[in-house]
């Protein structure tokens, strides 16, 4: 299912795009075509904001690929990050008492869960039984140590449960303490402060540019993108998106390996 294209006279004034599975190719790279298109959109005066579940410690390859320009909303809305100087602009952290409440409730209901945290210092910690986090050797710690400070993201793993089922179960027992979502194909959940999503923080960024939701075009593929895709006036899902995303978003971009975001933007802004 796809909707009719946006009329030329209604071209959005801000571009918001997820990274993994959306803008980045399957090998994690930014293609030359995509890089060029993003630069031309930005040069025309339209801000491009990267809106991702990635923590800031995993943003350097993306920043280098796009020339260290623009802003990123990282960790599902917990951090606004300046890609030019690689520094946080705003942080919306999960308070220690709420992390503890989540961990206690989830572990009581699902004893096989293990936990890790993304810290405000651009580092991470994990329990001994938690698998190593991607792209970095994450130190092992105790829960007490992990949860004594505010965190930008709490991570929950289950060795057998699929992420959709795990999400339902965790929300049921701990949804009053924090915001739960996922962007994985295995049993991994991402937890943020209550009310903090990709949409809530993208709204803050858009407001600073004097823009409203109807002036924003957004691209995404996973459940953590749903709030952003619902908030933006113009939303596109990727063809291999999560079923819930496909059911919620009418417009389809071509695949990430076919430069889908770039191709849509070239059409929207008349770039040839």
Backbone as JSON, one array per atom type, in Angstrom:
{
  "sequence": "XXXXXXXXXXXXXXXXXXXXXXXXXXXXXXXXXXXXXXXXXXXXXXXXXXXXXXXXXXXXXXXXXXXXXXXXXXXXXXXXXXXXXXXXXXXXXXXXXXXXXXXXXXXXXXXXXXXXXXXXXXXXXXXXXXXXXXXXXXXXXXXXXXXXXXXXXXXXXXXXXXXXXXXXXXXXXXXXXXXXXXXXXXXXXXXXXXXXXXXXXXXXXXXXXXXXXXXXXXXXXXXXXXXXXXXXXXXXXXXXXXXXXXXXXXXXXXXXXXXXXXXXXXXXXXXX",
  "N": [[0.86, -1.19, 0.0], [0.6, 2.21, -0.84], [0.73, 5.75, -0.57], [-0.32, 8.69, -2.43], [2.23, 10.78, -3.91], [3.87, 13.55, -2.25], [2.8, 16.81, -2.95], [4.62, 19.13, -5.02], [4.6, 21.84, -4.16], [4.32, 21.55, -1.48], [6.62, 20.74, -0.28], [8.5, 19.28, 2.32], [10.05, 20.92, 5.17], [11.92, 20.0, 6.87], [13.96, 17.18, 7.24], [13.81, 14.01, 8.64], [15.43, 11.13, 9.54], [15.7, 7.71, 10.3], [18.49, 5.5, 10.97], [19.85, 2.7, 10.89], [18.84, 0.1, 8.81], [17.33, 1.82, 7.38], [18.38, 4.53, 6.39], [21.09, 3.79, 6.21], [22.99, 1.43, 4.36], [22.83, -2.2, 4.16], [25.34, -3.05, 4.95], [26.05, -1.13, 6.71], [26.99, 1.27, 5.72], [27.02, 4.62, 4.26], [25.84, 5.44, 1.17], [27.37, 6.88, -1.81], [25.51, 8.23, -3.38], [23.43, 8.71, -1.56], [24.78, 10.28, 0.34], [25.43, 12.54, -1.22], [22.87, 13.45, -1.92], [21.73, 14.08, 0.58], [23.45, 16.18, 1.28], [22.82, 18.08, -0.68], [20.15, 18.6, -0.1], [20.43, 19.69, 2.46], [22.03, 21.92, 1.82], [20.16, 23.41, 0.5], [18.8, 24.63, 2.46], [17.19, 23.07, 4.05], [17.0, 21.4, 7.02], [18.62, 18.34, 7.93], [18.01, 15.72, 10.0], [19.28, 13.12, 11.89], [17.75, 10.4, 13.27], [17.85, 8.14, 15.71], [18.17, 4.9, 17.31], [20.67, 4.38, 18.15], [23.29, 4.82, 20.56], [25.29, 7.71, 21.47], [27.97, 7.0, 21.4], [28.22, 5.37, 19.23], [28.07, 6.91, 16.98], [30.15, 8.06, 15.51], [31.13, 6.86, 12.99], [28.95, 7.45, 11.28], [28.81, 10.24, 11.47], [31.28, 10.9, 10.29], [30.81, 9.94, 7.74], [28.89, 11.69, 6.75], [30.13, 14.08, 6.77], [30.42, 15.41, 9.21], [28.25, 17.16, 9.82], [25.23, 18.77, 10.86], [22.49, 17.63, 13.02], [21.85, 14.99, 15.38], [19.38, 12.88, 16.75], [19.72, 10.83, 19.33], [19.78, 7.52, 20.87], [17.06, 6.85, 20.96], [15.79, 9.29, 21.44], [16.86, 10.24, 23.79], [19.12, 11.85, 23.7], [20.16, 14.84, 22.15], [22.4, 15.47, 19.63], [25.27, 17.11, 18.47], [26.71, 16.83, 15.42], [28.88, 18.11, 14.36], [30.74, 19.05, 16.32], [30.69, 16.83, 17.85], [29.31, 16.6, 20.34], [26.96, 16.46, 23.06], [23.86, 18.22, 22.93], [21.42, 18.39, 24.23], [20.09, 16.42, 26.9], [18.0, 13.81, 27.93], [17.55, 12.0, 30.4], [17.14, 8.72, 31.93], [16.07, 8.38, 35.16], [17.81, 7.19, 38.11], [16.16, 5.93, 40.1], [13.95, 5.14, 38.64], [15.07, 3.39, 36.78], [15.84, 1.35, 38.54], [13.32, 0.53, 39.47], [12.22, -0.49, 37.09], [14.02, -2.62, 36.5], [13.71, -4.26, 38.78], [10.96, -4.97, 38.61], [10.78, -6.2, 36.07], [12.65, -8.28, 36.21], [11.58, -9.82, 38.28], [9.23, -10.73, 37.08], [10.22, -11.91, 34.77], [12.58, -13.91, 35.06], [14.85, -14.69, 33.58], [15.9, -12.53, 32.28], [18.49, -10.19, 31.39], [20.64, -7.32, 31.91], [21.81, -4.14, 30.65], [23.42, -0.91, 30.39], [23.44, 2.26, 28.75], [25.53, 4.87, 29.28], [25.68, 8.35, 30.38], [28.18, 9.27, 29.89], [29.05, 8.47, 27.42], [29.75, 5.81, 27.4], [29.36, 2.32, 28.29], [27.83, -0.23, 30.35], [27.51, -3.63, 31.44], [25.72, -6.5, 32.71], [27.27, -9.57, 33.83], [26.17, -11.82, 32.54], [25.0, -10.73, 30.33], [25.07, -10.47, 26.81], [27.95, -9.32, 24.93], [28.04, -5.9, 23.93], [27.37, -4.36, 20.77], [30.08, -3.57, 18.61], [31.92, -2.74, 20.52], [33.93, -3.45, 23.39], [32.31, -4.05, 26.17], [32.47, -3.19, 29.54], [31.99, -5.39, 32.34], [29.66, -5.2, 35.04], [28.1, -4.67, 38.26], [24.58, -4.77, 39.03], [23.88, -2.82, 40.91], [25.93, -0.93, 40.65], [25.59, -0.21, 37.97], [23.11, 1.07, 37.97], [23.2, 3.33, 39.52], [23.45, 5.91, 38.6], [21.97, 8.45, 36.44], [20.86, 7.25, 33.24], [21.16, 7.05, 29.65], [20.0, 5.08, 28.24], [18.42, 2.07, 29.09], [18.96, -1.34, 28.71], [17.41, -4.41, 27.94], [17.65, -7.86, 27.87], [16.44, -11.04, 26.71], [16.94, -14.5, 26.59], [15.4, -16.21, 25.0], [12.86, -15.22, 24.3], [10.93, -13.54, 21.78], [11.25, -10.18, 20.46], [8.82, -8.7, 20.26], [6.97, -10.05, 21.91], [8.37, -9.93, 24.32], [8.38, -7.17, 24.68], [5.64, -6.62, 25.14], [5.28, -8.03, 27.55], [7.1, -6.75, 29.29], [6.18, -4.1, 29.29], [3.75, -4.54, 30.51], [4.36, -5.15, 33.19], [6.07, -3.09, 33.98], [5.54, -0.73, 32.71], [4.65, 1.66, 33.78], [6.82, 2.95, 34.77], [8.68, 3.76, 32.88], [9.64, 4.31, 29.39], [9.16, 1.97, 26.87], [10.56, 0.2, 24.11], [11.52, -1.34, 20.94], [14.04, -2.28, 18.54], [14.9, -4.49, 17.27], [15.6, -7.87, 16.11], [15.74, -9.95, 17.76], [15.53, -10.98, 21.24], [15.6, -8.2, 22.56], [15.18, -5.24, 24.35], [14.71, -1.65, 24.53], [14.94, 0.96, 26.8], [13.69, 4.02, 27.92], [13.4, 7.28, 29.53], [10.17, 8.1, 30.86], [7.89, 9.21, 28.44], [9.84, 9.99, 26.68], [10.73, 9.72, 23.45], [11.61, 9.02, 20.02], [9.96, 10.8, 18.67], [9.24, 12.77, 20.59], [11.6, 14.16, 21.12], [12.46, 14.87, 18.57], [10.44, 16.68, 18.04], [11.17, 18.76, 19.75], [13.56, 19.58, 18.52], [12.58, 20.33, 15.97], [10.93, 22.45, 16.7], [12.81, 24.35, 17.45], [13.75, 25.13, 15.03], [11.59, 26.5, 14.24], [9.52, 25.02, 13.16], [6.67, 22.91, 12.37], [4.87, 19.77, 12.9], [3.6, 19.1, 10.4], [5.36, 20.01, 8.54], [7.44, 18.31, 8.33], [9.24, 15.53, 7.05], [9.58, 12.07, 7.53], [11.46, 9.03, 7.94], [11.48, 5.51, 8.5], [11.79, 2.2, 10.05], [11.31, 0.4, 12.16], [9.74, -0.64, 15.34], [10.59, 1.31, 17.25], [10.57, 3.56, 15.71], [7.95, 4.24, 15.33], [6.53, 6.27, 16.95], [7.72, 8.65, 15.92], [7.1, 8.47, 13.18], [4.34, 8.61, 13.3], [4.06, 11.16, 14.29], [5.22, 12.94, 12.42], [4.32, 14.94, 9.61], [4.58, 13.85, 7.08], [5.26, 10.65, 6.32], [7.36, 7.86, 5.74], [7.74, 4.4, 5.31], [10.08, 1.67, 5.22], [10.53, -0.96, 2.78], [11.08, -3.47, 3.93], [10.23, -3.24, 6.5], [9.25, -3.56, 9.99], [6.29, -5.46, 10.7], [4.3, -3.99, 12.12], [4.99, -1.37, 11.58], [4.68, -1.29, 8.8], [1.93, -1.64, 8.68], [1.07, 0.71, 9.76], [1.96, 2.9, 8.33], [1.46, 4.51, 5.33], [2.93, 5.39, 3.02], [5.67, 4.19, 1.03], [9.14, 3.92, 0.91], [11.78, 3.11, -1.42], [14.11, 0.35, -0.87], [16.68, 0.38, 1.71], [19.11, -0.53, 0.67], [18.84, 0.21, -1.9], [19.15, 2.91, -1.97], [16.9, 4.22, -0.88], [15.89, 6.36, 0.79], [17.26, 8.56, -0.26], [16.3, 8.54, -2.9], [13.58, 9.14, -2.58], [13.81, 11.71, -1.47], [15.08, 13.06, -3.56], [13.0, 13.12, -5.38], [11.03, 14.56, -3.94], [12.22, 17.08, -3.65], [12.89, 17.83, -6.15], [15.41, 17.14, -7.22], [17.99, 16.36, -9.45]],
  "CA": [[0.0, 0.0, 0.0], [1.35, 3.46, -0.81], [-0.08, 6.93, -0.79], [0.15, 9.54, -3.52], [3.38, 11.57, -3.5], [3.62, 14.9, -1.73], [2.83, 17.81, -4.0], [5.84, 19.93, -5.01], [4.45, 23.05, -3.38], [4.24, 21.21, -0.07], [7.87, 20.07, 0.1], [8.8, 19.45, 3.75], [11.12, 21.85, 5.5], [12.88, 19.29, 7.71], [14.05, 15.74, 6.96], [14.19, 13.2, 9.8], [15.59, 9.75, 9.09], [16.35, 6.64, 11.05], [19.75, 5.07, 10.34], [19.98, 1.27, 10.58], [17.69, -0.45, 8.11], [16.59, 2.9, 6.7], [19.31, 5.34, 5.6], [22.32, 3.04, 5.99], [22.89, 0.16, 3.65], [22.91, -3.36, 5.05], [26.69, -3.15, 5.48], [26.26, -0.03, 7.64], [27.61, 2.43, 5.07], [26.22, 5.63, 3.57], [26.26, 5.4, -0.23], [27.73, 8.17, -2.4], [24.28, 8.89, -3.82], [22.73, 9.2, -0.38], [25.57, 11.38, 0.91], [25.28, 13.7, -2.09], [21.49, 13.95, -1.83], [21.58, 14.73, 1.89], [24.17, 17.45, 1.24], [22.08, 19.03, -1.51], [18.96, 19.0, 0.66], [20.9, 20.59, 3.52], [22.49, 23.17, 1.19], [18.99, 24.18, 0.08], [18.21, 25.25, 3.64], [16.33, 22.11, 4.75], [17.81, 20.62, 7.96], [18.52, 16.88, 7.94], [18.23, 15.24, 11.37], [19.36, 11.67, 11.99], [16.99, 10.05, 14.47], [18.32, 6.77, 15.8], [18.29, 4.25, 18.6], [22.09, 4.28, 18.51], [23.85, 5.78, 21.52], [26.23, 8.64, 20.85], [29.27, 6.36, 21.2], [28.2, 4.67, 17.95], [27.73, 7.86, 15.92], [31.29, 8.6, 14.78], [31.17, 6.48, 11.57], [27.92, 8.18, 10.55], [29.25, 11.63, 11.4], [32.35, 10.99, 9.29], [30.24, 9.69, 6.41], [28.09, 12.83, 6.3], [30.93, 15.3, 6.85], [30.29, 16.06, 10.52], [27.31, 18.27, 9.75], [23.86, 18.53, 11.28], [22.15, 17.14, 14.35], [21.29, 13.65, 15.51], [18.63, 12.52, 17.95], [20.28, 9.51, 19.61], [19.25, 6.7, 21.97], [15.59, 6.93, 20.93], [15.3, 10.56, 21.95], [17.49, 10.63, 25.06], [20.2, 12.82, 23.49], [20.35, 15.61, 20.92], [23.85, 15.41, 19.47], [25.81, 17.93, 17.41], [27.67, 16.01, 14.7], [30.05, 18.88, 13.99], [31.74, 18.98, 17.38], [30.51, 15.55, 18.53], [28.96, 16.89, 21.72], [25.52, 16.52, 23.31], [23.22, 19.52, 23.07], [20.41, 18.17, 25.27], [19.99, 15.05, 27.36], [16.77, 13.48, 28.64], [18.01, 10.73, 30.94], [16.31, 7.89, 32.79], [16.53, 8.57, 36.53], [18.19, 5.93, 38.75], [15.06, 5.25, 40.79], [13.08, 4.52, 37.64], [15.81, 2.22, 36.29], [15.74, 0.3, 39.56], [11.95, 0.02, 39.45], [12.07, -1.31, 35.88], [14.79, -3.85, 36.65], [13.08, -5.1, 39.81], [9.69, -5.5, 38.13], [10.99, -7.1, 34.93], [13.35, -9.5, 36.64], [10.66, -10.65, 39.05], [8.3, -11.37, 36.16], [10.96, -12.64, 33.74], [13.86, -14.11, 35.74], [15.98, -14.94, 32.68], [16.36, -11.29, 31.66], [19.75, -9.58, 31.81], [20.55, -5.87, 31.72], [22.97, -3.29, 30.37], [23.05, 0.51, 30.34], [24.23, 3.26, 28.03], [25.75, 5.94, 30.24], [25.78, 9.71, 29.86], [29.59, 9.52, 29.59], [29.33, 7.82, 26.14], [30.26, 4.47, 27.64], [28.29, 1.39, 28.62], [28.12, -1.29, 31.31], [26.59, -4.77, 31.3], [25.85, -7.62, 33.62], [28.15, -10.62, 33.32], [25.45, -12.73, 31.65], [24.5, -9.99, 29.17], [26.02, -10.58, 25.7], [28.71, -8.12, 24.63], [27.34, -4.94, 23.1], [27.92, -4.25, 19.43], [31.16, -2.67, 18.2], [32.78, -2.28, 21.61], [34.04, -4.36, 24.51], [31.62, -3.34, 27.25], [32.86, -3.73, 30.84], [31.0, -6.04, 33.19], [29.44, -4.48, 36.28], [26.96, -5.13, 39.06], [23.38, -3.95, 38.84], [23.93, -1.66, 41.8], [26.81, 0.06, 40.04], [25.01, 0.22, 36.7], [21.88, 1.83, 38.13], [23.33, 4.39, 40.53], [23.45, 7.21, 37.93], [21.04, 8.53, 35.3], [21.35, 6.6, 32.02], [20.43, 7.46, 28.45], [19.2, 3.94, 27.79], [18.51, 0.79, 29.77], [18.77, -2.42, 27.75], [16.92, -5.65, 28.54], [17.72, -9.01, 26.97], [15.91, -12.34, 27.11], [17.62, -15.44, 25.69], [14.5, -17.01, 24.18], [11.63, -14.53, 23.92], [11.05, -12.61, 20.67], [11.15, -8.81, 20.99], [7.44, -8.22, 20.37], [6.41, -10.66, 23.12], [9.09, -9.35, 25.45], [7.9, -5.8, 24.84], [4.32, -6.68, 25.78], [5.42, -8.48, 28.94], [7.78, -5.72, 30.08], [5.26, -2.98, 29.47], [2.69, -4.94, 31.44], [4.81, -5.13, 34.58], [6.91, -1.93, 34.32], [5.26, 0.38, 31.81], [4.39, 2.91, 34.5], [8.08, 3.53, 35.24], [9.57, 4.19, 31.8], [9.2, 4.13, 28.01], [9.73, 0.74, 26.33], [10.43, -0.02, 22.68], [12.58, -2.2, 20.44], [14.43, -2.13, 17.13], [15.72, -5.68, 17.07], [14.96, -9.09, 15.62], [15.83, -10.94, 18.83], [14.92, -10.52, 22.48], [16.27, -7.01, 23.11], [14.35, -4.05, 24.53], [15.38, -0.39, 24.83], [14.11, 1.65, 27.79], [14.01, 5.44, 28.11], [12.55, 7.98, 30.5], [8.77, 8.21, 30.47], [7.58, 10.3, 27.52], [10.95, 10.27, 25.78], [10.73, 8.89, 22.25], [12.14, 9.74, 18.86], [9.04, 11.89, 18.33], [9.24, 13.87, 21.57], [12.82, 14.96, 20.98], [12.41, 15.49, 17.25], [9.56, 17.85, 18.17], [11.99, 19.82, 20.35], [14.47, 20.07, 17.48], [11.8, 21.03, 14.95], [10.48, 23.73, 17.27], [13.94, 25.29, 17.43], [13.81, 25.64, 13.66], [10.32, 27.17, 13.97], [8.75, 24.14, 12.29], [5.61, 22.1, 12.96], [4.89, 18.4, 12.36], [3.19, 18.97, 9.0], [6.47, 20.45, 7.7], [8.52, 17.34, 8.52], [9.15, 14.21, 6.43], [10.33, 11.13, 8.35], [11.67, 7.69, 7.39], [11.84, 4.55, 9.53], [11.47, 0.8, 9.74], [11.13, -0.47, 13.31], [8.79, -0.1, 16.32], [11.04, 2.54, 17.9], [10.29, 4.67, 14.8], [6.51, 4.49, 15.21], [6.11, 7.6, 17.42], [8.19, 9.66, 14.98], [6.35, 8.35, 11.94], [2.99, 9.1, 13.57], [4.12, 12.61, 14.57], [5.58, 13.71, 11.24], [3.24, 15.14, 8.65], [4.83, 13.01, 5.92], [6.02, 9.51, 6.84], [7.66, 6.77, 4.8], [8.34, 3.19, 5.85], [10.93, 0.92, 4.3], [9.77, -2.13, 2.33], [11.28, -4.62, 4.82], [9.98, -2.75, 7.85], [8.49, -4.38, 10.94], [4.87, -5.49, 10.29], [3.51, -2.91, 12.73], [5.3, -0.14, 10.84], [4.03, -1.4, 7.49], [0.49, -1.48, 8.87], [0.76, 2.05, 10.27], [2.47, 3.96, 7.44], [1.0, 4.25, 3.96], [3.94, 5.61, 1.99], [6.82, 3.3, 1.03], [10.37, 4.28, 0.21], [12.56, 1.95, -1.85], [14.89, -0.22, 0.22], [17.91, 1.07, 2.1], [20.19, -0.93, -0.22], [18.58, 0.87, -3.18], [19.19, 4.36, -1.71], [15.5, 4.58, -0.83], [15.66, 7.7, 1.34], [17.76, 9.53, -1.24], [15.42, 8.57, -4.06], [12.37, 9.9, -2.21], [14.18, 13.11, -1.31], [15.31, 13.62, -4.9], [11.67, 13.39, -5.97], [10.36, 15.61, -3.18], [12.85, 18.39, -3.81], [13.2, 18.07, -7.56], [16.85, 17.02, -7.43], [18.31, 15.46, -10.57]],
  "C": [[0.89, 1.23, 0.0], [0.42, 4.61, -1.14], [0.47, 7.72, -1.95], [1.3, 10.39, -3.03], [2.97, 12.95, -3.01], [3.73, 15.89, -2.88], [4.07, 18.69, -3.87], [5.74, 21.16, -4.11], [4.42, 22.82, -1.89], [5.52, 20.55, 0.42], [8.2, 20.33, 1.57], [10.01, 20.33, 3.98], [12.11, 21.27, 6.52], [12.8, 17.81, 7.37], [14.53, 15.04, 8.23], [14.28, 11.74, 9.35], [16.27, 8.87, 10.11], [17.62, 6.23, 10.29], [19.7, 3.6, 9.93], [18.7, 0.72, 9.98], [16.92, 0.57, 7.3], [17.52, 3.72, 5.81], [20.57, 4.55, 5.24], [22.04, 1.78, 5.18], [23.09, -0.99, 4.63], [24.3, -3.56, 5.63], [27.04, -1.99, 6.41], [26.85, 1.22, 7.04], [26.56, 3.41, 4.54], [26.72, 5.67, 2.12], [26.61, 6.81, -0.72], [26.47, 8.94, -2.82], [23.54, 9.49, -2.63], [23.46, 10.39, 0.24], [25.38, 12.65, 0.09], [23.88, 14.3, -1.97], [21.26, 14.66, -0.5], [22.25, 16.1, 1.9], [23.41, 18.49, 0.44], [20.81, 19.49, -0.81], [19.36, 19.99, 1.74], [21.33, 21.94, 2.95], [21.33, 24.03, 0.73], [18.28, 24.85, 1.25], [17.27, 24.35, 4.42], [17.19, 21.29, 5.7], [17.56, 19.13, 7.79], [18.91, 16.42, 9.35], [18.23, 13.72, 11.35], [18.76, 11.25, 13.32], [17.12, 8.55, 14.68], [18.22, 6.21, 17.22], [19.73, 4.14, 19.05], [22.45, 5.25, 19.64], [24.9, 6.64, 20.83], [27.59, 7.98, 20.59], [29.36, 5.61, 19.87], [27.93, 5.6, 16.77], [28.92, 8.33, 15.09], [31.34, 8.15, 13.31], [30.13, 7.22, 10.73], [28.32, 9.64, 10.39], [30.33, 11.82, 10.34], [31.79, 10.83, 7.88], [29.47, 10.88, 5.87], [28.82, 14.15, 6.5], [30.78, 16.08, 8.13], [29.4, 17.31, 10.45], [25.95, 17.83, 10.28], [23.74, 17.99, 12.69], [21.68, 15.7, 14.27], [20.49, 13.58, 16.8], [19.01, 11.07, 18.23], [19.54, 8.83, 20.77], [17.74, 6.87, 22.11], [15.04, 8.2, 21.58], [15.98, 11.04, 23.21], [18.54, 11.71, 24.9], [20.02, 13.53, 22.15], [21.85, 15.84, 20.79], [24.28, 16.24, 18.27], [26.91, 17.14, 16.71], [28.91, 16.78, 14.26], [31.12, 18.79, 15.07], [31.62, 17.72, 18.23], [30.28, 15.75, 20.04], [27.45, 16.88, 21.89], [25.04, 17.96, 23.46], [22.17, 19.47, 24.18], [20.43, 16.7, 25.65], [18.72, 14.88, 28.19], [16.94, 12.07, 29.22], [16.93, 10.02, 31.76], [16.88, 7.95, 34.2], [16.83, 7.22, 37.19], [17.03, 5.19, 39.41], [14.11, 4.57, 39.82], [13.76, 3.31, 37.0], [15.69, 1.06, 37.26], [14.34, -0.31, 39.57], [11.7, -0.89, 38.26], [12.77, -2.65, 36.07], [14.14, -4.79, 37.66], [11.81, -5.75, 39.28], [9.88, -6.52, 37.0], [11.67, -8.39, 35.37], [12.45, -10.4, 37.48], [9.71, -11.41, 38.12], [9.01, -12.28, 35.16], [12.39, -12.88, 34.25], [15.06, -14.29, 34.82], [16.5, -13.68, 31.99], [17.7, -10.85, 32.24], [19.76, -8.14, 31.33], [21.9, -5.25, 31.38], [22.48, -1.85, 30.32], [24.01, 1.26, 29.42], [24.32, 4.49, 28.93], [25.83, 7.31, 29.57], [27.21, 10.08, 29.5], [30.02, 8.88, 28.27], [30.08, 6.5, 26.33], [29.09, 3.6, 28.06], [28.79, 0.39, 29.65], [27.11, -2.41, 31.1], [26.79, -5.75, 32.44], [26.72, -8.71, 32.98], [27.45, -11.51, 32.3], [24.86, -12.05, 30.43], [25.51, -10.11, 28.03], [26.73, -9.26, 25.43], [27.97, -7.2, 23.69], [28.11, -4.7, 21.82], [29.03, -3.21, 19.34], [32.07, -2.19, 19.34], [32.81, -3.35, 22.7], [33.48, -3.65, 25.74], [31.98, -3.97, 28.59], [31.67, -4.36, 31.58], [30.89, -5.29, 34.51], [28.32, -5.16, 37.06], [25.76, -4.24, 38.77], [23.43, -2.69, 39.7], [24.79, -0.55, 41.21], [26.19, 0.64, 38.78], [23.88, 1.23, 36.9], [22.0, 3.0, 39.1], [23.32, 5.79, 39.93], [22.35, 7.25, 36.86], [21.68, 7.88, 34.07], [20.54, 7.1, 30.83], [19.59, 6.32, 27.89], [19.49, 2.73, 28.67], [18.17, -0.3, 28.76], [18.39, -3.7, 28.49], [17.01, -6.76, 27.5], [17.06, -10.24, 27.6], [16.44, -13.37, 26.12], [16.69, -16.17, 24.72], [13.31, -16.23, 23.61], [11.86, -13.59, 22.74], [10.76, -11.2, 21.17], [9.73, -8.3, 21.14], [6.77, -8.77, 21.63], [7.06, -10.08, 24.35], [8.63, -7.93, 25.73], [6.55, -5.76, 25.55], [4.44, -7.04, 27.25], [6.06, -7.4, 29.81], [6.89, -4.51, 30.31], [4.19, -3.3, 30.51], [3.14, -4.78, 32.89], [5.55, -3.86, 34.97], [6.63, -0.7, 33.48], [4.99, 1.7, 32.49], [5.68, 3.62, 34.92], [8.92, 4.15, 34.13], [8.92, 3.93, 30.45], [9.91, 2.91, 27.42], [9.53, 0.68, 24.81], [11.46, -1.06, 22.25], [12.85, -1.88, 18.97], [15.23, -3.34, 16.7], [14.89, -6.83, 16.5], [15.11, -10.23, 16.62], [15.35, -10.29, 20.12], [15.66, -9.38, 23.15], [15.29, -5.85, 23.17], [15.21, -2.85, 24.87], [14.43, 0.45, 25.68], [14.62, 3.06, 28.0], [13.13, 6.04, 29.18], [11.13, 8.1, 29.96], [8.55, 9.43, 29.57], [8.68, 10.63, 26.55], [10.95, 9.24, 24.66], [11.45, 9.66, 21.15], [11.27, 10.95, 18.53], [9.16, 13.06, 19.3], [10.46, 14.76, 21.39], [12.93, 15.57, 19.59], [11.51, 16.72, 17.28], [10.31, 19.03, 18.77], [12.91, 20.43, 19.3], [13.71, 20.86, 16.42], [11.35, 22.4, 15.45], [11.6, 24.78, 17.26], [14.18, 25.85, 16.04], [12.52, 26.38, 13.29], [9.39, 26.35, 13.1], [7.75, 23.3, 13.07], [5.58, 20.73, 12.3], [4.55, 18.3, 10.88], [4.29, 19.4, 8.03], [7.65, 19.47, 7.72], [8.23, 16.07, 7.73], [10.08, 13.28, 7.21], [10.36, 9.75, 7.69], [12.05, 6.74, 8.51], [11.38, 3.15, 9.19], [11.13, -0.08, 10.93], [10.19, 0.15, 14.35], [9.27, 1.17, 17.03], [10.86, 3.77, 17.02], [8.82, 5.07, 14.8], [6.08, 5.85, 15.76], [6.52, 8.72, 16.47], [7.37, 9.64, 13.7], [4.91, 8.82, 12.11], [2.97, 10.61, 13.76], [4.35, 13.43, 13.3], [4.41, 13.82, 10.27], [3.36, 14.25, 7.43], [5.74, 11.88, 6.36], [6.18, 8.44, 5.77], [8.23, 5.59, 5.59], [9.2, 2.54, 4.78], [10.22, -0.38, 3.94], [9.94, -3.37, 3.2], [11.07, -4.23, 6.27], [9.24, -3.79, 8.69], [7.01, -4.35, 10.54], [4.02, -4.38, 10.89], [3.76, -1.58, 12.03], [4.61, -0.17, 9.48], [2.53, -1.18, 7.59], [0.11, -0.05, 9.23], [1.08, 3.17, 9.3], [2.13, 3.61, 6.0], [2.11, 4.36, 2.92], [5.12, 4.66, 2.16], [7.98, 3.96, 0.29], [10.98, 3.01, -0.37], [13.49, 1.5, -0.72], [16.15, 0.59, 0.52], [19.07, 0.71, 1.19], [20.01, -0.37, -1.63], [18.52, 2.39, -3.02], [17.78, 4.94, -1.6], [15.23, 5.98, -0.31], [16.1, 8.75, 0.33], [16.81, 9.65, -2.43], [14.13, 9.33, -3.76], [12.69, 11.38, -2.1], [14.45, 13.78, -2.66], [14.0, 13.96, -5.59], [10.98, 14.55, -5.27], [10.9, 16.99, -3.49], [13.3, 18.67, -5.23], [14.68, 18.04, -7.87], [17.13, 16.02, -8.55], [19.82, 15.27, -10.66]]
}
